[in-house]
């Protein structure tokens, strides 16, 4: 491969490396966002459980202090069931956030591996370009030496002919 062709390939690899760096940064931001959402969902669950416990205690206190009809107990049961359902929804949300966090972590690892492989390929091409430059320089030196040798030989022939 010629030096000129390698320069084009190196440019493409440099652009690929830049794109991979941007992708890694994007995956890191996404991972951070997922982690933050997961933490917020867990905090909501903790807060909800504290609220639910207080609410249930208040309901049970109200039930204990009043003589209630069976129909009124049903209303309390509905409130407790709704709270339980809300807690289950929060748990599902946490599972979803945890899954998204894990997926983002995998995507970040893939992006980092891609970046690493692109960097290695780019370094190999740059090394090959350096080798080609050295070879071209050596060839040029050899050509110059050959020209000097030819010129020297021609000069000797001319000098002999003149003597």
C-alpha atoms as an extended CHARMM CRD file, in Angstrom:
* protein
*
       163  EXT
         1         1  UNK       CA              0.0000000000        0.0000000000        0.0000000000  PROA      1               0.0000000000
         2         2  UNK       CA              1.3870000000        3.3960000000       -0.9300000000  PROA      2               0.0000000000
         3         3  UNK       CA              1.9610000000        6.1820000000        1.5020000000  PROA      3               0.0000000000
         4         4  UNK       CA             -0.7380000000        8.3240000000       -0.1040000000  PROA      4               0.0000000000
         5         5  UNK       CA             -3.3050000000        5.5240000000        0.1600000000  PROA      5               0.0000000000
         6         6  UNK       CA             -2.3000000000        4.9380000000        3.7830000000  PROA      6               0.0000000000
         7         7  UNK       CA             -2.8420000000        8.6150000000        4.5720000000  PROA      7               0.0000000000
         8         8  UNK       CA             -6.4680000000        8.2740000000        3.4670000000  PROA      8               0.0000000000
         9         9  UNK       CA             -6.9260000000        5.1220000000        5.5130000000  PROA      9               0.0000000000
        10        10  UNK       CA             -5.3240000000        6.7870000000        8.5470000000  PROA      10              0.0000000000
        11        11  UNK       CA             -7.6820000000        9.7570000000        8.1720000000  PROA      11              0.0000000000
        12        12  UNK       CA            -10.6530000000        7.3790000000        8.1280000000  PROA      12              0.0000000000
        13        13  UNK       CA             -9.2950000000        5.5540000000       11.1860000000  PROA      13              0.0000000000
        14        14  UNK       CA             -8.7570000000        8.8490000000       13.0000000000  PROA      14              0.0000000000
        15        15  UNK       CA            -12.3660000000        9.7630000000       12.2840000000  PROA      15              0.0000000000
        16        16  UNK       CA            -13.4750000000        6.3250000000       13.5090000000  PROA      16              0.0000000000
        17        17  UNK       CA            -11.4450000000        6.8370000000       16.6750000000  PROA      17              0.0000000000
        18        18  UNK       CA            -13.0460000000       10.2320000000       17.2270000000  PROA      18              0.0000000000
        19        19  UNK       CA            -16.5000000000        8.7230000000       16.6750000000  PROA      19              0.0000000000
        20        20  UNK       CA            -15.6820000000        5.9130000000       19.1270000000  PROA      20              0.0000000000
        21        21  UNK       CA            -14.5550000000        8.4690000000       21.7310000000  PROA      21              0.0000000000
        22        22  UNK       CA            -17.8070000000       10.3720000000       21.3070000000  PROA      22              0.0000000000
        23        23  UNK       CA            -19.7480000000        7.1120000000       21.6340000000  PROA      23              0.0000000000
        24        24  UNK       CA            -17.9060000000        6.1960000000       24.8480000000  PROA      24              0.0000000000
        25        25  UNK       CA            -18.7060000000        9.6240000000       26.2980000000  PROA      25              0.0000000000
        26        26  UNK       CA            -22.3480000000        9.2090000000       25.2750000000  PROA      26              0.0000000000
        27        27  UNK       CA            -22.5100000000        5.7500000000       26.8910000000  PROA      27              0.0000000000
        28        28  UNK       CA            -20.9650000000        7.1290000000       30.0890000000  PROA      28              0.0000000000
        29        29  UNK       CA            -23.6050000000        9.8690000000       30.2360000000  PROA      29              0.0000000000
        30        30  UNK       CA            -26.3350000000        7.3070000000       29.5730000000  PROA      30              0.0000000000
        31        31  UNK       CA            -24.9490000000        5.0420000000       32.2990000000  PROA      31              0.0000000000
        32        32  UNK       CA            -24.8420000000        7.9320000000       34.7340000000  PROA      32              0.0000000000
        33        33  UNK       CA            -28.4200000000        8.8940000000       33.8680000000  PROA      33              0.0000000000
        34        34  UNK       CA            -29.6360000000        5.3070000000       34.3280000000  PROA      34              0.0000000000
        35        35  UNK       CA            -27.8290000000        5.0540000000       37.6340000000  PROA      35              0.0000000000
        36        36  UNK       CA            -29.4140000000        8.3140000000       38.8080000000  PROA      36              0.0000000000
        37        37  UNK       CA            -32.8880000000        7.1380000000       37.7590000000  PROA      37              0.0000000000
        38        38  UNK       CA            -32.3620000000        3.8470000000       39.5700000000  PROA      38              0.0000000000
        39        39  UNK       CA            -31.2970000000        5.6550000000       42.7460000000  PROA      39              0.0000000000
        40        40  UNK       CA            -34.3030000000        7.9870000000       42.5210000000  PROA      40              0.0000000000
        41        41  UNK       CA            -36.6650000000        5.0250000000       42.0670000000  PROA      41              0.0000000000
        42        42  UNK       CA            -35.1720000000        3.3050000000       45.1250000000  PROA      42              0.0000000000
        43        43  UNK       CA            -35.5390000000        6.5080000000       47.1550000000  PROA      43              0.0000000000
        44        44  UNK       CA            -39.1720000000        6.8020000000       46.0670000000  PROA      44              0.0000000000
        45        45  UNK       CA            -39.7630000000        3.2590000000       47.2810000000  PROA      45              0.0000000000
        46        46  UNK       CA            -38.1570000000        3.9640000000       50.6570000000  PROA      46              0.0000000000
        47        47  UNK       CA            -40.1920000000        7.1700000000       51.0160000000  PROA      47              0.0000000000
        48        48  UNK       CA            -43.3590000000        5.3930000000       49.9100000000  PROA      48              0.0000000000
        49        49  UNK       CA            -42.8600000000        2.5540000000       52.3790000000  PROA      49              0.0000000000
        50        50  UNK       CA            -42.4080000000        5.0570000000       55.2080000000  PROA      50              0.0000000000
        51        51  UNK       CA            -45.5500000000        6.9240000000       54.1100000000  PROA      51              0.0000000000
        52        52  UNK       CA            -47.4750000000        3.6640000000       53.7100000000  PROA      52              0.0000000000
        53        53  UNK       CA            -46.5360000000        2.4920000000       57.1900000000  PROA      53              0.0000000000
        54        54  UNK       CA            -47.6930000000        5.8060000000       58.6990000000  PROA      54              0.0000000000
        55        55  UNK       CA            -50.8650000000        5.7340000000       56.6330000000  PROA      55              0.0000000000
        56        56  UNK       CA            -51.7030000000        2.1540000000       57.5990000000  PROA      56              0.0000000000
        57        57  UNK       CA            -51.0350000000        2.8970000000       61.2620000000  PROA      57              0.0000000000
        58        58  UNK       CA            -53.3450000000        5.8900000000       61.0410000000  PROA      58              0.0000000000
        59        59  UNK       CA            -56.0320000000        3.7430000000       59.3680000000  PROA      59              0.0000000000
        60        60  UNK       CA            -55.7300000000        1.0340000000       62.0110000000  PROA      60              0.0000000000
        61        61  UNK       CA            -55.8800000000        3.6380000000       64.7950000000  PROA      61              0.0000000000
        62        62  UNK       CA            -59.0070000000        5.1330000000       63.2390000000  PROA      62              0.0000000000
        63        63  UNK       CA            -60.5340000000        1.6710000000       62.9450000000  PROA      63              0.0000000000
        64        64  UNK       CA            -59.6890000000        0.8690000000       66.5600000000  PROA      64              0.0000000000
        65        65  UNK       CA            -61.1680000000        4.1020000000       67.8790000000  PROA      65              0.0000000000
        66        66  UNK       CA            -64.4360000000        3.9520000000       65.9850000000  PROA      66              0.0000000000
        67        67  UNK       CA            -67.1120000000        1.4020000000       65.8110000000  PROA      67              0.0000000000
        68        68  UNK       CA            -67.1700000000        0.6320000000       62.1120000000  PROA      68              0.0000000000
        69        69  UNK       CA            -69.6210000000       -1.1580000000       59.9400000000  PROA      69              0.0000000000
        70        70  UNK       CA            -68.4410000000       -3.9490000000       57.6730000000  PROA      70              0.0000000000
        71        71  UNK       CA            -68.9470000000       -1.7210000000       54.6260000000  PROA      71              0.0000000000
        72        72  UNK       CA            -66.6180000000        0.8780000000       56.0970000000  PROA      72              0.0000000000
        73        73  UNK       CA            -63.9340000000       -1.7900000000       56.6480000000  PROA      73              0.0000000000
        74        74  UNK       CA            -64.0750000000       -2.4410000000       52.9080000000  PROA      74              0.0000000000
        75        75  UNK       CA            -63.0840000000        1.1790000000       52.2490000000  PROA      75              0.0000000000
        76        76  UNK       CA            -60.0380000000        0.7870000000       54.4890000000  PROA      76              0.0000000000
        77        77  UNK       CA            -59.1550000000       -2.4630000000       52.7310000000  PROA      77              0.0000000000
        78        78  UNK       CA            -59.3560000000       -0.7160000000       49.3370000000  PROA      78              0.0000000000
        79        79  UNK       CA            -56.9670000000        1.9980000000       50.5500000000  PROA      79              0.0000000000
        80        80  UNK       CA            -54.5200000000       -0.6040000000       51.8390000000  PROA      80              0.0000000000
        81        81  UNK       CA            -54.7670000000       -2.5830000000       48.5830000000  PROA      81              0.0000000000
        82        82  UNK       CA            -54.0860000000        0.5620000000       46.5330000000  PROA      82              0.0000000000
        83        83  UNK       CA            -51.0170000000        1.2880000000       48.6160000000  PROA      83              0.0000000000
        84        84  UNK       CA            -49.8270000000       -2.2780000000       48.0760000000  PROA      84              0.0000000000
        85        85  UNK       CA            -50.4280000000       -1.9580000000       44.3440000000  PROA      85              0.0000000000
        86        86  UNK       CA            -48.4910000000        1.3250000000       44.2490000000  PROA      86              0.0000000000
        87        87  UNK       CA            -45.6070000000       -0.3480000000       46.0530000000  PROA      87              0.0000000000
        88        88  UNK       CA            -45.5930000000       -3.1540000000       43.4850000000  PROA      88              0.0000000000
        89        89  UNK       CA            -45.4930000000       -0.5820000000       40.6810000000  PROA      89              0.0000000000
        90        90  UNK       CA            -42.5230000000        1.1050000000       42.3470000000  PROA      90              0.0000000000
        91        91  UNK       CA            -40.7650000000       -2.2610000000       42.6420000000  PROA      91              0.0000000000
        92        92  UNK       CA            -41.3390000000       -2.9130000000       38.9370000000  PROA      92              0.0000000000
        93        93  UNK       CA            -40.0040000000        0.5430000000       38.1480000000  PROA      93              0.0000000000
        94        94  UNK       CA            -36.8460000000       -0.2170000000       40.1310000000  PROA      94              0.0000000000
        95        95  UNK       CA            -36.4180000000       -3.5020000000       38.2580000000  PROA      95              0.0000000000
        96        96  UNK       CA            -36.8270000000       -1.6230000000       34.9740000000  PROA      96              0.0000000000
        97        97  UNK       CA            -34.2710000000        1.0210000000       35.9950000000  PROA      97              0.0000000000
        98        98  UNK       CA            -31.8340000000       -1.6690000000       37.1510000000  PROA      98              0.0000000000
        99        99  UNK       CA            -32.2070000000       -3.4790000000       33.8190000000  PROA      99              0.0000000000
       100       100  UNK       CA            -31.6080000000       -0.2490000000       31.9030000000  PROA      100             0.0000000000
       101       101  UNK       CA            -28.5600000000        0.4730000000       34.0560000000  PROA      101             0.0000000000
       102       102  UNK       CA            -27.1300000000       -2.9850000000       33.3340000000  PROA      102             0.0000000000
       103       103  UNK       CA            -27.8240000000       -2.5710000000       29.6100000000  PROA      103             0.0000000000
       104       104  UNK       CA            -26.1030000000        0.8210000000       29.6400000000  PROA      104             0.0000000000
       105       105  UNK       CA            -23.1330000000       -0.7420000000       31.4120000000  PROA      105             0.0000000000
       106       106  UNK       CA            -22.8770000000       -3.4030000000       28.6960000000  PROA      106             0.0000000000
       107       107  UNK       CA            -23.1530000000       -0.7270000000       25.9880000000  PROA      107             0.0000000000
       108       108  UNK       CA            -20.3740000000        1.2570000000       27.6550000000  PROA      108             0.0000000000
       109       109  UNK       CA            -18.1370000000       -1.8210000000       27.7510000000  PROA      109             0.0000000000
       110       110  UNK       CA            -18.8150000000       -2.4740000000       24.0590000000  PROA      110             0.0000000000
       111       111  UNK       CA            -18.0600000000        1.1560000000       23.2080000000  PROA      111             0.0000000000
       112       112  UNK       CA            -14.8080000000        1.0280000000       25.2000000000  PROA      112             0.0000000000
       113       113  UNK       CA            -13.7320000000       -2.2010000000       23.4550000000  PROA      113             0.0000000000
       114       114  UNK       CA            -14.5390000000       -0.6530000000       20.0760000000  PROA      114             0.0000000000
       115       115  UNK       CA            -12.5130000000        2.4230000000       20.9630000000  PROA      115             0.0000000000
       116       116  UNK       CA             -9.6010000000        0.2570000000       22.0460000000  PROA      116             0.0000000000
       117       117  UNK       CA             -9.6390000000       -1.7870000000       18.8280000000  PROA      117             0.0000000000
       118       118  UNK       CA             -9.9040000000        1.3580000000       16.6880000000  PROA      118             0.0000000000
       119       119  UNK       CA             -6.9550000000        2.8980000000       18.5420000000  PROA      119             0.0000000000
       120       120  UNK       CA             -4.8640000000       -0.2370000000       18.0290000000  PROA      120             0.0000000000
       121       121  UNK       CA             -5.7110000000       -0.3420000000       14.3230000000  PROA      121             0.0000000000
       122       122  UNK       CA             -4.8980000000        3.3440000000       13.9730000000  PROA      122             0.0000000000
       123       123  UNK       CA             -1.5480000000        2.9110000000       15.7440000000  PROA      123             0.0000000000
       124       124  UNK       CA             -0.6820000000       -0.0180000000       13.4440000000  PROA      124             0.0000000000
       125       125  UNK       CA             -1.4440000000        2.0830000000       10.3790000000  PROA      125             0.0000000000
       126       126  UNK       CA              0.5910000000        4.9970000000       11.6820000000  PROA      126             0.0000000000
       127       127  UNK       CA              3.4840000000        2.6470000000       12.3980000000  PROA      127             0.0000000000
       128       128  UNK       CA              3.2150000000        1.2370000000        8.8750000000  PROA      128             0.0000000000
       129       129  UNK       CA              3.1840000000        4.8030000000        7.5090000000  PROA      129             0.0000000000
       130       130  UNK       CA              6.3640000000        5.5730000000        9.4400000000  PROA      130             0.0000000000
       131       131  UNK       CA              7.9710000000        2.4320000000        8.0260000000  PROA      131             0.0000000000
       132       132  UNK       CA              6.9520000000        3.4360000000        4.4970000000  PROA      132             0.0000000000
       133       133  UNK       CA              8.4230000000        6.9010000000        4.9920000000  PROA      133             0.0000000000
       134       134  UNK       CA             11.6850000000        5.3350000000        6.1580000000  PROA      134             0.0000000000
       135       135  UNK       CA             11.7260000000        2.9550000000        3.1860000000  PROA      135             0.0000000000
       136       136  UNK       CA             11.0210000000        5.8040000000        0.7520000000  PROA      136             0.0000000000
       137       137  UNK       CA             13.7890000000        7.8440000000        2.3390000000  PROA      137             0.0000000000
       138       138  UNK       CA             16.2090000000        4.9030000000        2.0140000000  PROA      138             0.0000000000
       139       139  UNK       CA             15.1980000000        4.3510000000       -1.6210000000  PROA      139             0.0000000000
       140       140  UNK       CA             15.7030000000        8.0280000000       -2.3480000000  PROA      140             0.0000000000
       141       141  UNK       CA             19.1540000000        7.9210000000       -0.7290000000  PROA      141             0.0000000000
       142       142  UNK       CA             20.0500000000        4.8320000000       -2.7940000000  PROA      142             0.0000000000
       143       143  UNK       CA             18.8780000000        6.5340000000       -5.9830000000  PROA      143             0.0000000000
       144       144  UNK       CA             20.9370000000        9.6000000000       -5.1320000000  PROA      144             0.0000000000
       145       145  UNK       CA             23.9680000000        7.3920000000       -4.4750000000  PROA      145             0.0000000000
       146       146  UNK       CA             23.4120000000        5.5860000000       -7.7870000000  PROA      146             0.0000000000
       147       147  UNK       CA             23.1920000000        8.9380000000       -9.5760000000  PROA      147             0.0000000000
       148       148  UNK       CA             26.3820000000       10.0950000000       -7.8500000000  PROA      148             0.0000000000
       149       149  UNK       CA             28.1300000000        6.8390000000       -8.7760000000  PROA      149             0.0000000000
       150       150  UNK       CA             27.0360000000        7.2070000000      -12.4120000000  PROA      150             0.0000000000
       151       151  UNK       CA             28.1170000000       10.8200000000      -12.4240000000  PROA      151             0.0000000000
       152       152  UNK       CA             31.4720000000        9.9310000000      -10.8470000000  PROA      152             0.0000000000
       153       153  UNK       CA             32.0000000000        7.1520000000      -13.3980000000  PROA      153             0.0000000000
       154       154  UNK       CA             31.1520000000        9.5360000000      -16.2290000000  PROA      154             0.0000000000
       155       155  UNK       CA             33.5440000000       12.1180000000      -14.8010000000  PROA      155             0.0000000000
       156       156  UNK       CA             36.3230000000        9.5270000000      -14.6250000000  PROA      156             0.0000000000
       157       157  UNK       CA             35.7710000000        8.5170000000      -18.2210000000  PROA      157             0.0000000000
       158       158  UNK       CA             35.8190000000       12.1770000000      -19.2570000000  PROA      158             0.0000000000
       159       159  UNK       CA             38.9650000000       12.8160000000      -17.2010000000  PROA      159             0.0000000000
       160       160  UNK       CA             40.7020000000        9.7920000000      -18.7630000000  PROA      160             0.0000000000
       161       161  UNK       CA             39.6820000000       10.9070000000      -22.2070000000  PROA      161             0.0000000000
       162       162  UNK       CA             41.0760000000       14.3660000000      -21.5800000000  PROA      162             0.0000000000
       163       163  UNK       CA             44.4100000000       13.0570000000      -20.2630000000  PROA      163             0.0000000000
